[in-house]
Amino acid sequence: MRKEIREYHEGKEPDRRLICDRLYEIIEADYGENECKLWHGAPVWFIDGNPIVGYHGLKAGVRLMFWSGQSFSEPGLENTGTFKAACKIYRTLSDIDANEIRSWLANGRDMQWDYKNIIKNKGLLPLTGVE
């Protein structure tokens, strides 16, 4: 596990840490070749400079977020924020469905909104050239 991510997990309560460990394992299996770093204090994976997926601990559980999740065809994510993000909150380890997450991860590769240039684009969020 990447050092900064391991330290993030170590700072969580035991039940939240188990959820974070499992999410990391699933995401890293599909996105391990991509940039991953603590971004705004939470683990986030990027493709071509765009945030794709990340998670962070909340009082209610661990929130898994996809920055382009509102554009995914699969159900299960709830809209969040003012752009195209969607998320799911996991309260227990048994709530995690790895196949569901893998499906969202595949969508994340194909459906990317251009967050890295949002300021340059004056708040507009166009799709990137990913097919």
C-alpha positions as CSV (number, residue, x, y, z in Angstrom):
1,M,0.0,0.0,0.0
2,R,1.2,3.5,-0.8
3,K,2.7,5.1,2.3
4,E,0.6,8.2,2.5
5,I,-2.6,6.1,2.0
6,R,-1.5,3.6,4.7
7,E,-1.0,6.5,7.1
8,Y,-4.5,7.8,6.2
9,H,-6.0,4.4,6.9
10,E,-4.1,4.1,10.2
11,G,-5.8,7.3,11.4
12,K,-9.3,5.8,11.1
13,E,-11.3,3.9,13.7
14,P,-11.0,0.1,13.2
15,D,-14.3,-0.4,11.4
16,R,-13.7,2.5,9.0
17,R,-10.1,1.3,8.5
18,L,-11.4,-2.1,7.3
19,I,-13.7,-0.4,4.8
20,C,-10.9,1.9,3.6
21,D,-8.6,-1.1,3.2
22,R,-11.1,-3.0,1.1
23,L,-11.9,0.0,-1.1
24,Y,-8.2,0.6,-1.7
25,E,-7.7,-3.0,-2.6
26,I,-10.5,-3.0,-5.2
27,I,-9.6,0.4,-6.7
28,E,-5.9,-0.3,-6.8
29,A,-6.5,-3.6,-8.7
30,D,-8.0,-1.7,-11.6
31,Y,-6.3,1.7,-11.3
32,G,-2.9,0.9,-9.8
33,E,-1.1,2.2,-12.8
34,N,-2.7,5.7,-12.4
35,E,-1.7,8.6,-10.2
36,C,-3.0,8.2,-6.6
37,K,-2.4,10.7,-3.8
38,L,-4.0,12.3,-0.8
39,W,-6.1,15.2,-2.3
40,H,-8.0,17.5,0.0
41,G,-7.0,15.0,2.7
42,A,-8.4,11.8,1.1
43,P,-7.1,9.1,-1.2
44,V,-8.0,10.0,-4.9
45,W,-7.0,8.3,-8.2
46,F,-6.5,10.4,-11.3
47,I,-6.4,9.8,-15.0
48,D,-4.6,12.4,-17.1
49,G,-4.9,14.9,-14.2
50,N,-8.6,14.4,-13.7
51,P,-9.9,13.0,-10.4
52,I,-11.8,9.8,-11.1
53,V,-12.5,8.0,-7.8
54,G,-11.7,8.5,-4.1
55,Y,-13.0,7.8,-0.6
56,H,-12.9,9.4,2.8
57,G,-14.2,8.7,6.2
58,L,-17.3,10.4,7.5
59,K,-19.2,10.1,10.7
60,A,-21.9,8.1,8.9
61,G,-19.4,5.7,7.2
62,V,-16.9,5.8,4.3
63,R,-17.9,7.7,1.2
64,L,-16.8,6.4,-2.1
65,M,-17.0,9.1,-4.8
66,F,-16.8,9.1,-8.5
67,W,-16.3,12.6,-10.0
68,S,-18.2,11.7,-13.1
69,G,-20.6,9.3,-11.4
70,Q,-23.8,11.1,-12.4
71,S,-23.0,10.1,-16.0
72,F,-22.8,6.4,-15.2
73,S,-25.5,4.1,-16.5
74,E,-25.4,1.7,-13.6
75,P,-27.5,2.5,-10.5
76,G,-26.4,2.6,-6.9
77,L,-24.7,6.0,-6.7
78,E,-26.3,9.1,-5.3
79,N,-25.7,12.6,-6.8
80,T,-23.5,14.9,-4.7
81,G,-22.2,18.4,-5.2
82,T,-22.9,20.9,-8.0
83,F,-21.1,19.2,-10.8
84,K,-21.1,15.6,-12.0
85,A,-20.0,13.7,-8.9
86,A,-21.9,10.8,-7.3
87,C,-21.2,8.7,-4.3
88,K,-22.1,5.8,-2.1
89,I,-21.6,5.5,1.7
90,Y,-20.4,2.3,3.2
91,R,-21.3,1.8,6.9
92,T,-20.0,-1.8,7.3
93,L,-17.5,-4.0,5.4
94,S,-20.3,-6.3,4.3
95,D,-22.0,-3.4,2.5
96,I,-19.2,-3.4,-0.1
97,D,-20.0,-5.2,-3.4
98,A,-16.7,-5.5,-5.3
99,N,-18.4,-6.2,-8.6
100,E,-20.6,-3.1,-8.4
101,I,-17.5,-1.0,-7.7
102,R,-15.6,-2.6,-10.6
103,S,-18.4,-1.7,-12.9
104,W,-18.3,1.9,-11.7
105,L,-14.5,1.9,-12.1
106,A,-14.9,0.8,-15.7
107,N,-17.3,3.7,-16.3
108,G,-14.8,6.0,-14.7
109,R,-12.2,5.2,-17.3
110,D,-14.8,5.8,-20.1
111,M,-16.7,8.8,-18.8
112,Q,-14.4,11.6,-17.6
113,W,-15.5,15.2,-17.2
114,D,-12.6,17.7,-17.5
115,Y,-12.2,18.8,-13.9
116,K,-8.5,19.7,-14.3
117,N,-9.4,22.6,-16.6
118,I,-12.5,23.8,-14.9
119,I,-11.0,27.2,-14.0
120,K,-9.6,27.7,-17.5
121,N,-13.0,26.7,-18.9
122,K,-14.7,29.3,-16.6
123,G,-16.7,26.8,-14.6
124,L,-17.8,24.7,-17.6
125,L,-17.3,21.0,-17.3
126,P,-16.8,19.4,-20.8
127,L,-16.2,15.7,-21.4
128,T,-12.6,14.8,-22.1
129,G,-11.6,13.0,-25.2
130,V,-11.7,9.6,-23.5
131,E,-13.7,7.0,-25.5
